């Protein structure tokens, strides 16, 4: 698998909601002898500064490389540099990072991690 194939898999793999009270979604992509998790989670402060009833849900992307047997995290990117919201017309910013926009960067970083 090369960067382009992995980016395509990242885009095509449908995330599933994780159990629990938090709004977290992940997809799993098996590559070589590791698992790449690509997900997004709701930011806790999404309504801060908004009048009641006008809050917007903001989400941050993250990805992790894990050992499939022990489930240990080998590498992770939870920096929150890539975000999006559920109501683009009321978001506070114009840039939104959709999976199609960031899949190449995720794939590139995952292959860098595999080299280590």
CORGI-V863741 format. One record per residue. N is the residue number from 1. RES is the residue in one small letter. SS is DSSP state (helix for helix, strand for strand, loop for the rest). PHI is phi in degrees with one decimal (NA if undefined). D_FIRST is the distance of its C-alpha to the first C-alpha in whole Angstrom. Layout:
BEGIN
N;RES;SS;PHI;D_FIRST / N;RES;SS;PHI;D_FIRST
END
This chain:
BEGIN
1;x;loop;NA;0 / 2;x;loop;-109.8;4 / 3;x;helix;-57.3;7 / 4;x;helix;-64.7;8 / 5;x;helix;-64.7;6 / 6;x;helix;-66.1;7 / 7;x;helix;-58.6;10 / 8;x;helix;-62.4;11 / 9;x;helix;-64.0;10 / 10;x;helix;-61.0;12 / 11;x;helix;-69.3;15 / 12;x;helix;-82.1;15 / 13;x;loop;-80.6;15 / 14;x;loop;-80.0;19 / 15;x;loop;-71.2;20 / 16;x;strand;-116.5;23 / 17;x;strand;-69.8;27 / 18;x;loop;-81.2;27 / 19;x;loop;-63.8;30 / 20;x;loop;122.2;33 / 21;x;loop;-81.8;35 / 22;x;loop;-82.2;33 / 23;x;loop;-88.9;31 / 24;x;strand;-127.3;27 / 25;x;strand;-128.0;24 / 26;x;strand;-142.1;21 / 27;x;strand;-122.7;18 / 28;x;strand;-116.5;15 / 29;x;strand;-126.8;12 / 30;x;strand;-88.7;11 / 31;x;strand;-139.0;8 / 32;x;loop;49.5;9 / 33;x;loop;-110.2;13 / 34;x;strand;-132.0;13 / 35;x;strand;-121.2;14 / 36;x;strand;-99.1;13 / 37;x;strand;-100.1;16 / 38;x;strand;-123.3;17 / 39;x;strand;-149.1;21 / 40;x;strand;-143.0;24 / 41;x;strand;-136.9;27 / 42;x;strand;-70.0;31 / 43;x;loop;-75.4;33 / 44;x;loop;-65.3;36 / 45;x;loop;-101.4;38 / 46;x;loop;-64.4;37 / 47;x;loop;-101.7;41 / 48;x;loop;-60.7;42 / 49;x;loop;86.8;45 / 50;x;loop;-101.1;45 / 51;x;loop;-63.2;48 / 52;x;loop;-54.7;48 / 53;x;loop;85.8;46 / 54;x;loop;-119.3;44 / 55;x;loop;-77.8;41 / 56;x;loop;-121.8;38 / 57;x;loop;-85.9;35 / 58;x;strand;-102.9;32 / 59;x;strand;-126.3;29 / 60;x;strand;-117.2;27 / 61;x;strand;-80.2;23 / 62;x;strand;-149.2;21 / 63;x;strand;-150.6;18 / 64;x;strand;-140.1;18 / 65;x;strand;-110.9;16 / 66;x;strand;-125.0;18 / 67;x;strand;-79.7;18 / 68;x;loop;-69.0;18 / 69;x;loop;-88.5;21 / 70;x;loop;-89.7;24 / 71;x;loop;65.4;22 / 72;x;loop;-66.0;23 / 73;x;strand;-80.5;21 / 74;x;strand;-90.2;20 / 75;x;strand;-149.3;19 / 76;x;strand;-152.7;20 / 77;x;strand;-133.9;21 / 78;x;loop;-116.4;24 / 79;x;loop;-68.6;26 / 80;x;loop;74.7;27 / 81;x;loop;-70.0;26 / 82;x;loop;-112.5;25 / 83;x;strand;-139.1;27 / 84;x;strand;-154.9;28 / 85;x;strand;-131.5;31 / 86;x;loop;-83.9;32 / 87;x;loop;-128.6;35 / 88;x;helix;-55.4;34 / 89;x;helix;-70.2;38 / 90;x;helix;-115.8;39 / 91;x;loop;-67.5;37 / 92;x;loop;-80.0;38 / 93;x;loop;-133.4;35 / 94;x;loop;-95.0;34 / 95;x;loop;-78.9;30 / 96;x;loop;-126.4;28 / 97;x;loop;-105.7;24 / 98;x;loop;-86.6;23 / 99;x;helix;-57.2;19 / 100;x;helix;-63.2;18 / 101;x;helix;-81.0;20 / 102;x;helix;-115.6;18 / 103;x;helix;-58.6;14 / 104;x;helix;-62.5;13 / 105;x;helix;-67.9;15 / 106;x;helix;-62.4;14 / 107;x;helix;-60.7;10 / 108;x;helix;-60.3;12 / 109;x;helix;-67.0;14 / 110;x;helix;-61.3;12 / 111;x;helix;-68.7;10 / 112;x;helix;-62.9;14 / 113;x;helix;-62.0;15 / 114;x;helix;-64.9;12 / 115;x;helix;-73.3;14 / 116;x;loop;-74.1;17
END
